[in-house]
């Protein structure tokens, strides 16, 4: 079997599951998970089409609901919006290696991320999101491995640059891995390029080794 390389992994092969896409369409996800789903959807034609289909179904269901009377507060809010100044015209699109949903959190370039070293060349940047789940960028040197770990909850990892591999497959730009308490893995960055991922968790990871567990307290992961 020939070794998979980053040049052989141009198409997105790892997608979101139906339950996650439905929750995203319904608007019930915590901010961190909403961010990673929106970022993946912006890169993946398959999941974007599925999300749009669920949006359409939700819209059709709303059309069948009985009409509810608006409160006086609702009317006042609408009138206030009508009186508000017009929003500025959208700015011109610019070339960026950052997917659009993520730009409000880190800016237009991955080069501008303020990284914090975690040891062994691994760096992270924790993103400001609401409670319920946490989001961070991870920068893993080419060929480096993350510590062996499982999960106390759900972890979603989306590749933004480079690639990594574990027992579940090879994940390149746009691919997303969903791991839960049944998954134990050692993600290893592709040797050709540093790997940058967006990782979201709703509970602390469960590391196997003592040193990673000590490191975990400082990394807040």
Backbone as a ProteinNet text record, in pm:
[ID]
protein_1_A
[PRIMARY]
XXXXXXXXXXXXXXXXXXXXXXXXXXXXXXXXXXXXXXXXXXXXXXXXXXXXXXXXXXXXXXXXXXXXXXXXXXXXXXXXXXXXXXXXXXXXXXXXXXXXXXXXXXXXXXXXXXXXXXXXXXXXXXXXXXXXXXXXXXXXXXXXXXXXXXXXXXXXXXXXXXXXXXXXXXXXXXXXXXXXXXXXXXXXXXXXXXXXXXXXXXXXXXXXXXXXXXXXXXXXX
[TERTIARY]
85	0	88.3	61.2	140.1	96.5	193.3	162.1	82.8	-21	-100.7	-21.9	-26.7	40.7	-60.4	-15.5	-105.9	-149.6	-70.9	-108.8	-218	-236.2	-338.5	-470.2	-475.7	-591.6	-657.2	-686	-737.6	-885.7	-962.8	-1107.1	-1138.7	-1245	-1289	-1355.9	-1306.6	-1356.1	-1426.3	-1406.2	-1463.7	-1562.4	-1687.6	-1796.8	-1865	-1956.2	-2038.6	-2149.5	-2194	-2304.9	-2438.6	-2542.4	-2676.1	-2727.6	-2703.7	-2753	-2692.3	-2562.2	-2495.6	-2547.8	-2567.9	-2616.9	-2758.9	-2841.7	-2978.4	-2975.7	-2889.9	-2878.2	-2825.5	-2732.5	-2679.2	-2790.2	-2868.4	-2978.5	-3082.7	-3104.5	-3204.7	-3151.7	-3021	-2963	-2950	-2929.4	-2924.4	-2783	-2682.5	-2545.8	-2482.8	-2393.1	-2314.5	-2230.6	-2189	-2116.6	-1994.5	-1915.8	-1793.3	-1823.8	-1924.9	-1961.6	-2025.9	-2103.2	-2161	-2050.1	-1942.9	-1830.5	-1762.2	-1732.2	-1660.2	-1748.5	-1878.8	-1969.3	-1980.5	-1998.3	-2008.6	-1880.6	-1766.3	-1638.9	-1625.7	-1661.4	-1657.1	-1755	-1875.7	-1977.9	-1931	-1855.4	-1806.1	-1703.4	-1643.8	-1541.9	-1594.4	-1705.3	-1752	-1883.8	-1881.9	-2003.6	-2109.2	-2065.2	-2159.6	-2237.1	-2166.1	-2232.7	-2309.6	-2261.6	-2335.3	-2470.8	-2473.5	-2600.1	-2694	-2639.3	-2723.2	-2779.1	-2695.4	-2741.4	-2851.6	-2836.3	-2938.7	-3069.6	-3058.9	-3180	-3251.4	-3175.7	-3238.7	-3299.2	-3233	-3289.6	-3424	-3429.9	-3553.8	-3665.5	-3631.2	-3731	-3781.4	-3686.8	-3726.5	-3816	-3785.5	-3869.1	-4008.4	-4017.1	-4148.1	-4231.3	-4165.5	-4237.7	-4288.2	-4207.9	-4251.9	-4373.9	-4376.9	-4490	-4619.8	-4608.4	-4730.6	-4777.8	-4694.2	-4732.7	-4841.5	-4923	-5024.9	-4959	-5014.7	-4959.8	-4982.1	-4878.1	-4887.8	-4889.1	-4963.6	-4970.2	-4838.8	-4797.5	-4675.7	-4702.9	-4605.4	-4619.1	-4585.9	-4624.6	-4591.6	-4440.8	-4364.1	-4218.8	-4160.7	-4216.1	-4167.8	-4189.1	-4307	-4334.9	-4239.1	-4212.1	-4121.8	-3980.7	-3936.8	-3803.1	-3791.3	-3895	-3893.5	-3888.6	-3968.5	-3970.5	-3835.4	-3771.2	-3639.5	-3538	-3547.1	-3454.7	-3477.7	-3603.5	-3634	-3577.5	-3575.1	-3524	-3372.1	-3308.6	-3162.4	-3093.6	-2971.7	-2897	-2872.8	-2865.8	-2841	-2702.9	-2691.4	-2562.2	-2469.4	-2338.4	-2243.7	-2239.7	-2203	-2193.6	-2087.7	-2110.4	-2011.7	-1879	-1770.4	-1638.3	-1605.8	-1508.8	-1469.6	-1408.3	-1429.9	-1373.2	-1221.8	-1154.1	-1008.7	-959.9	-841.9	-782.4	-744.1	-781.1	-754.1	-743.1	-653.6	-644.4	-732.6	-812.2	-902.3	-1046.3	-1118.3	-1258.9	-1340.2	-1438.7	-1514	-1570.9	-1634.1	-1691.7	-1587.9	-1462.8	-1357.6	-1289.6	-1311.8	-1237.9	-1274.3	-1397.7	-1436.9	-1362.2	-1305.9	-1237.1	-1085.3	-1027.3	-880.7	-827.7	-915.7	-868.4	-857	-792	-791.1	-676	-584.8	-467.9	-426.5	-389.4	-336.9	-200.6	-133.1	-2.1	-13.3	-130.8	-147.2	-195.7	-213	-262	-158.1	-203.4	-114.9	-106.9	-4.2	10.5	73.2	41.1	103.7	163.6	293.5	360.7	315.6	301.8	260.6	370.2	480.8	587.7	595.1	715.1	739.6	698.4	702.7	670	522.6	437.1	292	250.8	163.6	113.9	-38.7	-99.4	-244.5	-284	-406	-467.8	-613	-648.8	-786.3	-874.5	-987.9	-1078.7	-1186.7	-1230.2	-1334	-1472.6	-1528.4	-1663.9	-1742.6	-1872.5	-1958.9	-1944.4	-2005.4	-1995.1	-2066.4	-2029.5	-2091.5	-1994.6	-1893.8	-1789.8	-1676.8	-1558.1	-1442.7	-1386.6	-1326.9	-1267.7	-1125.4	-1037.7	-897.8	-838.4	-737.4	-655.5	-535.4	-496.4	-378.1	-280.7	-154.1	-47.3	47.1	50.9	129.9	240.2	366.4	476.3	464	512	509.1	574	505.5	557.2	539.9	493.6	478.2	346	343.9	224.9	167.4	36	-30.8	-31.6	-39.4	-40.3	-161.9	-142.3	-248.6	-361.8	-483.8	-594.2	-728.6	-823.3	-962.8	-1041.8	-1173.3	-1256.9	-1363.1	-1384.1	-1492.6	-1623.9	-1615.5	-1733.3	-1711	-1746	-1728.1	-1615.4	-1531.7	-1427.3	-1443.2	-1449.8	-1449.2	-1320.5	-1255.1	-1129.3	-1138.2	-1119.9	-1127.7	-990.6	-941.8	-810.3	-821.9	-739.9	-734.9	-613.4	-507	-383	-307.1	-241.7	-168.8	-262.7	-223	-304.1	-253.6	-338.8	-295.3	-357.7	-303.7	-353.2	-362.9	-467.1	-479.7	-547.8	-593.5	-653	-781.1	-844.3	-969.7	-948.1	-823.6	-798.2	-704.7	-701.4	-616.1	-705.4	-673.2	-757.3	-678.1	-724.1	-659.5	-749.5	-710.2	-784.8	-932.6	-1017.8	-1162.4	-1221.3	-1138.5	-1188.9	-1214.6	-1317	-1350.6	-1360	-1299.4	-1306.5	-1394.4	-1487.1	-1573.7	-1539.4	-1494.6	-1452.3	-1530.2	-1563.6	-1634.5	-1562.1	-1628.9	-1565.2	-1523	-1575.5	-1537.7	-1410	-1361	-1243.6	-1121.3	-1015.7	-885.2	-786.6	-710	-624.8	-499.8	-406.4	-282.3	-269.7	-325.9	-314.6	-169.1	-125.4	11.4	6.2	72.4	73.5	149.7	101.2	169.7	311.7	406	546.6	577.1	485	512.8	489.9	408.5	370.3	316.3	342	280.4	128.4	63.7	-82.2	-145.5	-242.7	-320.8	-465.9	-521.3	-658.3	-739.8	-869.6	-966	-1024.9	-1008.1	-1056.8	-1158.1	-1267.7	-1375.9	-1409.2	-1423.2	-1457.9	-1564.8	-1644.1	-1742.6	-1708.6	-1590.1	-1542.6	-1392	-1319.2	-1174.3	-1139.9	-1025.9	-977.5	-928.9	-913.1	-868.8	-735.5	-624.5	-491.5	-446.5	-367.9	-322.3	-199.7	-105.6	19.7	14.6	107.2	112.3	153.1	258.8	306	199.6	130.2	21.5	-88.4	-116.1	-219.5	-174.9	-45.2	7.9	2.8	43.5	42.9	-98.6	-197.5	-336.7	-385.1	-338.9	-383.5	-343.3	-223.7	-176.1	-239	-267.2	-322.4	-472.6	-539.3	-684.7	-757.8	-717.7	-777.8	-832.8
-119.6	0	124.2	216.9	339.7	434.1	511.3	606	723.2	765.1	879.8	1006.9	1098.2	1226	1337	1458.3	1572.3	1604.3	1566.8	1594.5	1500.5	1386.4	1291.1	1315.4	1419.2	1439.3	1574.6	1601.7	1733.1	1748.2	1638.3	1646.5	1619.1	1685.3	1662.7	1525.8	1443.1	1306.4	1279.6	1365.9	1344.4	1457.8	1420.9	1518	1517.6	1612	1618.5	1514.1	1470.4	1374.7	1448.2	1372.6	1429.8	1499.6	1437.6	1494.5	1633.7	1646.4	1775.6	1879.9	1841.4	1936.7	1982.5	1892.2	1930.1	2028.1	2000.3	2090.5	2226.6	2227	2353.3	2432.9	2364.8	2431.1	2484.8	2411	2452.3	2560.6	2585.9	2689.4	2649.7	2520.3	2472.8	2439.5	2461.8	2428.1	2539.2	2504	2607.6	2684.5	2804.8	2891.1	2822.3	2752.4	2690.3	2585.8	2502.2	2401.4	2465.5	2569.8	2642.1	2698	2747.5	2803.4	2698	2580.8	2479.7	2421.7	2407.1	2357.7	2458.8	2585.6	2689	2696.9	2679.4	2685.1	2567.1	2447.7	2331.4	2347.2	2391.9	2408.8	2508.4	2609.6	2708.1	2648.5	2535.8	2471	2349.8	2292.5	2163.1	2176.3	2150.2	2159.1	2059.2	1939.1	1833.9	1873.2	1916	1952	2083.4	2173.9	2299	2270.5	2179.4	2143.3	2077.2	1991.1	1924.4	2025.7	2120.9	2223.6	2308.6	2342.1	2421.1	2342.8	2212.3	2129.1	2126.9	2115.5	2116.8	2253.3	2360.1	2494.6	2504.8	2447.4	2452.7	2375.6	2259.9	2181	2259.6	2322.3	2401.6	2517.1	2582.1	2691.9	2645.9	2527.2	2473.2	2441.2	2389.9	2360	2486.7	2593.1	2719.9	2774	2752.4	2801.5	2732.1	2609.6	2535.6	2564.3	2632.9	2665	2770.7	2766.5	2869	3003.4	3106.8	3240.3	3287.9	3342	3394.8	3547	3606.5	3752	3808.9	3921.6	3987.8	4068.3	4067.5	4149.1	4293.5	4386	4526.5	4546.6	4468.5	4480.7	4440.8	4336	4292.3	4401.1	4465.3	4571.8	4688.4	4723.6	4833.9	4803.5	4679.9	4642.1	4652.1	4608.4	4617.2	4763.4	4849.5	4990.1	5055.4	5015.4	5070.7	5033.3	4911	4869.5	4948.4	4979.3	5057.1	5198.7	5251.7	5387	5392.3	5277.5	5273.7	5309.5	5366.8	5399.7	5275.4	5295	5182.8	5125.1	4992	4926.4	4966.2	4977.8	5012.8	4904.6	4944.4	4849.3	4745.3	4620.4	4515.9	4547.1	4515.9	4542.9	4444.9	4479.6	4392.5	4264.6	4154.4	4027.8	4032	3975.4	3974.9	3830.9	3811.4	3679.1	3645.9	3528.2	3491.4	3341.1	3295.1	3152	3113.6	3208.6	3183.7	3177.3	3067.3	3060.3	3173.2	3222.3	3340.6	3334.4	3223	3223	3242	3211.2	3216.8	3353.2	3438	3565.2	3661	3656.7	3744.8	3709.5	3589.5	3543.5	3561.8	3548.7	3553.1	3648.7	3711.3	3799.3	3726.3	3791.4	3743.4	3649.4	3627	3546	3457.7	3335.7	3245.1	3291.7	3372.9	3424	3520.7	3580.5	3679.2	3623.1	3490.9	3429.1	3445	3481.4	3494	3359.4	3285.5	3150.5	3151.4	3048	3024	2884.1	2874.9	2747.1	2652.8	2524.1	2422.2	2319	2331.2	2233.8	2143.1	2093.9	2003.1	2064.4	2197.8	2266.7	2290.8	2231.7	2249.3	2384.1	2454.1	2584.3	2586.2	2674.9	2688.7	2834.5	2863.2	2994.2	2968.4	2998.7	2977.2	3090.3	3056.2	3155.4	3192.6	3318.1	3362.3	3316.5	3220.8	3174	3164	3150.8	3143.1	3006.9	2994.5	2871.4	2756	2635.7	2517.3	2435.8	2501	2433.4	2532.8	2482.1	2568.9	2543.7	2647.8	2638.3	2690.3	2625.7	2668.7	2632.1	2705.7	2667.4	2591.7	2485.7	2408.9	2412.6	2438.5	2438.9	2325	2221.6	2101.8	2091.1	2085.3	2077.3	1953.4	1964.4	1852.6	1729.5	1616.5	1491.4	1471.3	1572.7	1561.4	1492.5	1429.9	1358.4	1425	1430.9	1472.6	1356.1	1382.4	1272.8	1181.3	1055.8	956.5	1000.5	1007.3	1053.3	998.2	998.3	970.1	1095.5	1080.4	1198.4	1176.2	1279.6	1277.6	1325.1	1385	1435	1423	1527.9	1530.7	1625.5	1582.4	1667.2	1669.2	1788.5	1803.9	1873.8	1821.5	1878.6	1902.3	2026.9	2065.4	2111.2	2054.3	2091	2217.8	2316.5	2442	2449.5	2381.1	2382.2	2254.3	2198.4	2074.9	1956.5	1858.3	1737.8	1660.1	1568.4	1475.4	1339.2	1238.5	1103.2	1033.4	951.3	864.1	735.7	654.9	525.8	540.3	657.7	678.5	728.3	758.8	799.9	918	971.6	1084.7	1207.1	1315.1	1435.2	1552	1605.9	1720.4	1843.5	1954	2079.5	2058.8	2103.8	2092.1	1968.4	1865.1	1743.6	1770.1	1704.1	1719.9	1581.7	1568.2	1443.6	1467.3	1375.5	1380.9	1262.8	1291.7	1186.6	1197.8	1082.1	1079.3	985.5	943.6	862.2	724.9	681.9	552.4	559.3	680.6	699.3	732.1	654.2	684.4	689.4	798.6	813.7	895.9	888.3	965.4	1037.3	1156.6	1229.1	1266.1	1240.1	1270.2	1362	1476.4	1570.4	1511.8	1539.2	1496.6	1553.3	1475.6	1517.1	1629.6	1659.4	1756.8	1902.2	1923.4	2060.9	2065.2	2176.8	2194.7	2188.1	2136.6	2121.9	2224.4	2297.9	2391.9	2345.6	2326.4	2276.7	2369.2	2367.9	2426.6	2310.4	2311.9	2202.4	2255.5	2182.4	2222.4	2104.4	2130.7	2026.4	2078.1	1985.9	2022.7	1961.5	1899	1841.2	1820.8	1815.8	1795.7	1662.3	1660.1	1536.2	1442.4	1316.6	1216.2	1158.3	1210.7	1169.4	1043.6	961.3	835.1	852	938.2	951.9	1056.4	1044	1137.3	1276.9	1287.2	1419.1	1495.3	1431.5	1502.6	1549.3	1472.5	1514.1	1637.2	1645.4	1766	1883.9	1859.1	1961.4	2011.4	1923.7	1957.9	2073.9	2081.2	2187.4	2325.9	2333.4	2459.9	2490.5	2383.6	2400.9	2428	2393.3	2411.1	2338.6	2213.3	2137.8	2004.3
0	0	0	-90.6	-96	13.2	65.7	172.5	116.6	186.9	144.9	169.7	77.1	93	82	117.8	113	-28.1	-129.4	-267.3	-315.9	-245.6	-284.3	-210.8	-128.2	-42.2	-69.8	-194.9	-231.5	-197.7	-200.4	-177.2	-31	18.7	156.8	165.4	257	269.4	402.7	501.4	633.3	663.3	685.8	693.1	830	847.4	968.5	963	1079.9	1083.7	1077.5	1051	1031.8	1157.5	1274.7	1400.4	1423.3	1397.1	1416.4	1320.2	1195.3	1095.5	1127.8	1178.7	1216.3	1333.7	1432.8	1547.7	1504.7	1410.3	1356.9	1287.9	1206.6	1136.1	1233.7	1342.7	1442	1535.4	1532.1	1617.7	1763	1789.6	1927.7	1975.5	1892.7	1931.5	2015.5	2108.8	2176.8	2075.3	2113.1	2019.2	1958.5	2040.4	1989.6	1883	1907	1808	1685.7	1707	1594.6	1504.9	1567.6	1492.6	1407	1464.5	1386.9	1276.5	1303.5	1200.2	1086.2	1120.2	1017.2	934.2	998.9	927.3	831.5	878.7	789.6	674	704.2	600.6	493.7	535.9	439.5	343.3	381.2	298.5	222	268.6	218.5	143.2	13.5	-67.4	-21.8	17	57.3	181.8	285.2	410.7	398.9	313	291.3	226.8	129.7	65	164.8	250.9	351.5	450.5	495.3	589.3	527.5	400.7	332	320.9	300.3	292.7	426.9	536	668.5	698.4	652.9	669.3	597.2	477.5	399.7	469	525.5	597.7	719	791.6	907.5	868.7	755.7	708.5	672.2	609.9	572.8	696.9	799.8	923.8	990.5	984.9	1043.2	969.8	837.8	759.1	796.8	850.9	886.8	1028.1	1108.3	1245.9	1247.6	1353.9	1370.6	1399.5	1345	1363.6	1506.5	1568.6	1704.6	1700.1	1788.8	1793.8	1846.1	1787.8	1832.6	1958.7	2048	2168	2134.7	2224.2	2202.6	2198	2277.4	2276.9	2141.6	2080.5	1949.8	1845.5	1847.4	1752.4	1773.3	1898.7	1928.1	1879.2	1894.1	1849.1	1698.2	1627.5	1481.4	1437.2	1499.3	1462.1	1491.1	1601.3	1633.7	1527.6	1476.3	1370.7	1242.9	1214.7	1094.6	1104.8	1227.2	1247.5	1257.8	1272.3	1290	1159.7	1167.1	1045.2	961.2	832.4	742.1	767.2	753.1	770.8	658.2	687.1	580.9	475	355	244.8	276.6	238.8	267	199.9	270.3	215.5	104.1	23	-85.9	-31.5	-102.4	-61.9	-76.4	19.6	14.9	19.3	-38.7	-34.8	109	157.3	294.8	306.8	395.9	423.3	540.8	590.1	702.5	650.5	673.2	631.5	694	621	661.7	804.3	847.2	983.2	1093.5	1064.6	1166	1173.1	1072.9	1066.4	1178.3	1226.8	1338.1	1465.6	1471.3	1591.8	1583.6	1462.6	1452.4	1346.6	1269.7	1163.8	1031	935.4	797.4	763.8	856.6	823.7	940.7	910.5	1012.8	1062.7	980.6	1020.6	1138.5	1156.9	1262.7	1394.8	1403.1	1527.2	1638	1756.7	1872.2	1943.3	1910.5	1963	2101.6	2178.3	2307.8	2307.4	2334.4	2329.4	2439.6	2403.5	2499.3	2522.5	2450.9	2462.2	2341.4	2313.2	2200.3	2067	2060.9	1936.5	1914.6	1995.3	1980.8	2038.9	1968.4	2013.7	2004.9	2084.1	2078.8	2093.9	2052.5	2074.5	2111	2234.9	2280.8	2229.4	2171.3	2113.6	2214.4	2214.3	2308	2263.1	2334.5	2304.1	2434.3	2421.9	2539.3	2607.4	2726.1	2803.1	2732.1	2773.3	2714.4	2633.8	2577.7	2500.2	2477.9	2449.2	2425.6	2286.4	2229.7	2095.9	2100.9	2025.3	2020.8	1885.6	1846.1	1732.8	1785.7	1717.3	1751.2	1634.8	1664.6	1564.6	1600.4	1515.7	1542.8	1438	1479.2	1381.9	1293.5	1170.5	1076.4	1138.5	1132	1183.7	1332.6	1405.4	1551	1585.1	1702.5	1747.6	1871.8	1878.8	2000.6	2098.5	2229	2327.2	2309	2341.8	2338.2	2432	2379.5	2463.4	2416.2	2510	2481.4	2520.3	2542.9	2560	2667.4	2746.8	2843.5	2782.2	2665.9	2595.6	2446.7	2374.4	2228.5	2191.8	2098.7	2043.1	1891.1	1834.3	1688.6	1649.3	1546.2	1499	1349.1	1307.3	1166.6	1119.7	1011.9	959.1	874.8	910.1	834.8	744.1	782.7	704.5	733.8	631.8	651.4	663.7	744.4	761.2	882.4	930.9	1034.7	1008	1074.4	1056.7	1191.2	1207.3	1324.1	1279	1374	1337.6	1256.1	1261.7	1188.3	1045.9	1009.2	872.1	859.9	739.7	704.4	687.5	758.6	760.2	705	591.4	527.2	538.9	475.3	487.2	455.8	547.7	532	595.3	617.5	682.8	830.8	884.2	1024.9	1090	1206.9	1283.1	1406	1429.2	1546.4	1636	1756.8	1849	1979.5	2037	2164.9	2260.5	2366	2468.9	2418.7	2304.9	2248.1	2165.3	2141.5	2054.8	2137.8	2117.3	2175.3	2059.7	2051.4	1934.2	1965	1867.9	1872.8	1737.7	1723.5	1596.5	1567.6	1444.3	1402	1280.7	1287.3	1175.4	1057.2	937.7	815.3	812.8	759.6	761.5	663.5	572.4	467.1	509.5	614.6	648.6	791.2	861.2	993.2	979.3	1081.7	1079.5	1172.3	1119.8	1200.5	1199.4	1318	1331.9	1420.5	1398.5	1490.8	1569.3	1701	1785.5	1885.4	1901.5	1992	2082.8	2212.1	2308.9	2404.5	2457.3	2559.6	2695	2704.8	2831	2817.9	2928.6	2921.3	2854.1	2783.9	2724.5	2835	2799.9	2895.8	2846.7	2901.2	2856.7	2929.9	2859.6	2915.6	3005.1	2964.2	3036.7	3146.6	3242.3	3355.4	3310.6	3229.7	3186.6	3107.6	3012.5	2944.7	3039	3144.7	3240.1	3318.5	3348.5	3413.7	3317.3	3193.4	3087.8	3062.1	3080.3	3053.5	3139.2	3262.9	3351.5	3299.4	3239.7	3185.8	3049	2974.1	2839.8	2842.6	2954.5	2966.4	2855.5	2834	2724.5	2773.3
[MASK]
+++++++++++++++++++++++++++++++++++++++++++++++++++++++++++++++++++++++++++++++++++++++++++++++++++++++++++++++++++++++++++++++++++++++++++++++++++++++++++++++++++++++++++++++++++++++++++++++++++++++++++++++++++++++++++++

